[in-house]
Each structure stands twice: as structure tokens, then as C-alpha cells.
């Protein structure tokens, strides 16, 4: 398995950044996830961090080095993240539960699987065309999908969601897959800070015409510029599948990993410990260096 990955998170005009993102992988499977803690509820940054940590912990336990049933894993892991938030609220004695959206993509073999709850999105671009996009769990998107003739004044705000992790009822989790991948396919996960300011056509065009290391920061800057002083947090994680090998490529190749090696950029923390307010580039680079060191150690042991 080989892929390029690039990720950025910017705070925008909000008081703090409640978005979290990260990825982890074994030799035969990779998990990429992004969560957007919800304002109006307590500790959104903790909600998004705990949801990702639960995904990563379950992936580490189940991928040995691949998953038996990726779709089932995604559904159960997202629900497990939901229950983790309920437990956290009970342990802390909170009157309201921290809440978050979540989108996760699993790559295994030559196929992609994904799941989402809320309005954090996944885009899949192939050969200049948008092949797939998640449908937000929002009332406005539900209206659009049902093609109801609704007057503009009667339309719901796009930010009003009917499900999320940490909600009183069982979350709605949509899963897709397997979808067979082709070399050069680009997958992008993002929070609503991106898609709320940048159109699907712009996302597709940038991913199709530039390396992801250029396309992602360009899209983030475009969203921040269009969003203005009150722009939401903008967080993006993009993957290029089976990227071409060349001297300048920063592609991750997992072929040298042993059966038990697990690498992750999702930072573990003690339950209840407040996550850092900002995911800076130094922290991301530090995680990536740790992953590369683990790969090198595994390769030396096998040689």
C-alpha cells in the first residue's frame, strides 16, 4: 500500500479550534479521520479528540494487519466514539454532552470504505471528476435531496444537524464501500469551514489539477479569505492513492512493515485531559517523523 497524505488545520475567526484530524495504518490498511467539535455544547475540542482516539484504538486492536470486515468496523467504531462521549459527560458530571461530527475513510487492499455522521465531508476525485461525496446529515441537505419546493425564507440553516456523536439519541451513521480505487485517486476529508466557503466544483478542480501538497493549502486559504473575519475553523486531510514514485515524493509505503507494526498521527491522551487548542505544523511533522522511524526500525528487524 502506498499513498501521499497532506493535512492542514486553521483556526479562522473562532475563539478556538475544535477540529481534529489524523491517520493511522498498518501494513495492509489505513484509517484517515476528521472530527469537528460542535459549538453550543461543552468541550467540543475534547469531543473531536476522544472520537478520533477511539477510532485509532479500535483500529490498532482489530487491524492485524488488516480488518476482516471494514464496513462493520467503521460503523461500530463510530458508535463506540459516541458512547465514549456519553461516558465522559457522566464522569465529569456535565449537564450536556460534548458533541462532534465525524468522517472516516478506510483504505484496504485496492478499495476504499468510509463512514460519516454529521456534516464533515469526504470527496473522491478521479481524473478531474467528482466520483463521490458524502451527504450532510443536515435538514438543508435533506430538503435538497428530497427536492422539495421550499421558499428561501422557509429553508433551514445549513448548520442545523439532525445527528452527531454525543447526541441524546443513537447517531445516524452512513457507510459506503467497497469502492475500487485507481492509481492517482484523490480523497479529501474536510470540516464545514472548507465546504461552507468553497464549492464542490472548486474542490474538484484544485484536487484534479495540482499535487495535494499544493491543492490543500490553496483551498484552505481560499476558504479563509471567502469566510472573512468570522470564518469557521478550516481543517482538511487529503490522500492520493498509489501515488507515482519519484525522488521528490513524500509518499508513505507500508510494504516494509511487520504484521504487528501500527503507526499513528492521532495523539493519545488520558481520558478527560484537554486536547491542545491548535494543531500546529510542528506537531504534525513530529508525528510523521515518529511514524517514519517506526517503519525504518521494522525494516531493519526484517532484514
N, C-alpha and C positions, 0 to 999 in steps of 0.2 A: 504494500500500500504506500502510495506517495501523494503528497498534497502540499500546496502552498497555503499559508494562512496569514491573515493580517487583521489586526483588531485595534480599534480606537474608541475611547470614551471621553466625551467633553461635557462639562457641566452646564454650559449655556447660561441662561439668565436666572436659573433657580438657585435657591439658598444652598442646597447641597445636591450631590449626585447620588440618586438612589438606584441607578442602573448597575448591574453586574454582568460579567461575561467571562467565558473561559472555555478551555477544551482539555480533553484527556484522551489517551489512546494506549492501546496495547499493540502487539504486532499485527493483529488481524482486524481490529475495529477501532473506530474513532468516534468520540462523542463531543459535540460542539453545542454550547448552550448560552442563552442570553435571557436575563430577567430584568424587569422594570418594576421596582417597588412603587406602590401606589400612594400618591398623596391623599390627604384627607383621612388617613389611617396611621396609627403609630408605627414608627421604626421601619419605614419602607426599605431602607438600605439593609437592615437585618433580614427582612423577609426575602429579598432577592438573593442575598448571600447564602442564607440557610437552604433555599431551594436548590441552588447550584451545588452546594456541598452535599446534599442528599443524593442528587443525581450522580455526582462523581463517586461517592462512597459505594453506592449500589453497583455502578459500572465496574469499579475496581473489584468488587466481590464476584460479579457474575461473568465478566469477560475473561475467560481463561484459555486461550487468549481471545475467543470470540463468543458471541451470545447465541444461545440456542434459538431464541425467538425475539428478534429485535423489536417488533411491534408491541408485543406483550410487555417487554421490558420497559419501553418508553411510557406506556400507559400506566404501568404500576409504579414506576419511578416518579412520575409527575404527581400521582395521587399520594405517594409517600412524602413528597415535599410538602403537599397540602397539610397532611397530618402532623408533620414536623412543626409547622407554623401554629397549629392549634395547640400542640403540647407546649410550645414556647410561651404562648399567651397565658396558658394556665399556670405554668411555673412562675412566670413573672407577675401574675395577678393583674393582668391588663384588662381593662373594661372592653377593649376592642382588639381584634386580632390583626397583626401586621399582614399586609396583603401584597401580592405581586402577580404580574403576568409572567409567562414563561414560554419560550420557544426553544426546542432542542432538535438537533439533527444527528442521526447516527449513520456512519458510513461503515459498511462491512461487505467483504467480497467486492463485487463491482456494482453494488446497489446502495441507494440512499433511502432512509426512513426518517420521518420526522413527526413531531407532535407539538401542539401548542395549546395554550389556554390564555385567553385574553387577546390583546391587540399588538403584542410584539410579533414581528413578521419574519417569514422566510421567503426569499426569492430564489428561483433557479433559472439561470440564463444559459442558453446553449446556442452558439452560432449566431448571436445577435438577436435572438428571440427569447421572450419570456415564456418559459415552458410551464412554470408553476409558481403560484403564490398562495400563501395561507389566507384564509378569510377571517377577518377580525371577529371576535365574539363581542360585537357592539350592536346596539339597536340600530344605528345608522346603516351599518353594513347589512344587517338583517333586512332592513327595508329595501336596500338596493338589490339584494339577492332575490327577494320576493317580487321585485318590480312593481311595487305598489305606487300608485299615483298620489304622492303626498305633496301638499303645498309646502313651499320653503319654510313658512313660519311654523309648520307642524313637524318639521323634521327634528329628529333627536340630535343632540350634540354628539359628535364623533367620539368624545372621550367617555361617554356613558357605556359601561360594560355590563353584560348580564352574567358574567362568570369570571372568576380569578382564583388563584390559590389563596387560602386563608378566609374564604367567604363562608357564611354560615351553612350553606348547602354544599352538596358534593359538586366539585368543579366539572365543567364540561371540558373534555379533552378530545381533540380531533387528532387522529393519526393517519398518516399516509405512507405507503410503501408496500413492497419494494418498488423503487423506480430505478431502472438500469441506467448507469452513468456512462458517459462517453468522455474520452480524454479532452480536457480543456473546459469541461462544465464548470460554471462558477455558481456557488451557493452563497447567499448573503443573509445573515440574521441581523435584525435591527430593532431598536426601540421606536416608539412613535415619534420621538424627536426627529428622526430622519424622514420617515414616510409622510409625516404630517406637513412637511415643508418641501419635499422633493417628490415629484410624480413618479409613477411606475415607469413611464417612458424614459425619464431621466436616469433612473436607477439602471434600467436595462441598457441604455446607450453607453453609460460610463463603464459598466462591467464588461460590455462586449468589445469596447474599443481601447481599453487601457489595461495594463497589468493591475492586479488587485492592490498592489502596494501604492499605486497612483490613484486608482479609481476610488478607493475607500476614503482617503483624506480629502480628495476633491469633493466627494459627495457630502462629507461631514461639514466642510467649510461652506458649501452651498446651503445646507440646511440651517446652519448658524446665521448666515447672512440673511436668508429669507425670513427666519424666525424673529430676528431683531433682538431687542433688549430683553424681551420676556420669553425667549426661545427655551423650550424644554431641553432636558439633557439629551444628548445625541450619542448613541452607542451603536457600533457596527462591528460585526465579526464576519469575515469573508474567507471562503475556501476555494481554491482551484484544484479540481480533481486530476490526478495523474498529470501534473504539470510537466512540461518538457524539461529534460535535464540539460543544464548548461552551467558554465562556470560561475555565472553571476546569480544563479538561483539559490534561494534560501529554503528550498523545498525540504519537507520532512519525509524521510524514508524510514519505514518501520521494519524493513526486511531483516535487519541485523538483530532485532530484539529477541530476547529469550521468551519462553512461554509465560513466565511469571512477572515480566517487567511491565510496570504501569507508570506512565508519565502524565503529569497534570499541571496546568497553569491555574487551576481553581484552588485558591488558598484555603487550607483547613484552619479552623479556629475553634476554640472552646465554645460549646453551646451557650448562647447568651452574650458572648463577647461582641462588642460593637465592631462592625466591619469598618475599614478605613473609608473616609468620605470620598476620596478621589483615587481612581485607578490611574496612576501616572505611568509614563512610558518606562521609567526606570524599573518599576515593579514588574511590568510585563516582560521586559528584557531579562530581568533576573530569573524569572520563572522559566523562560525559554532556554537560558544558559544551563539551568539545572536539568532540564529535560535532555539537552544535548550531551551533558556529562553522563547521565544515566545510560544513554544509548551507547556511548563510547565504552563505558565500563562493561556493558553487556556484551559488546562485540569482542572486547579483549578476553572475556571469560570463555567465549565460544571458540576463539581461535586457538 
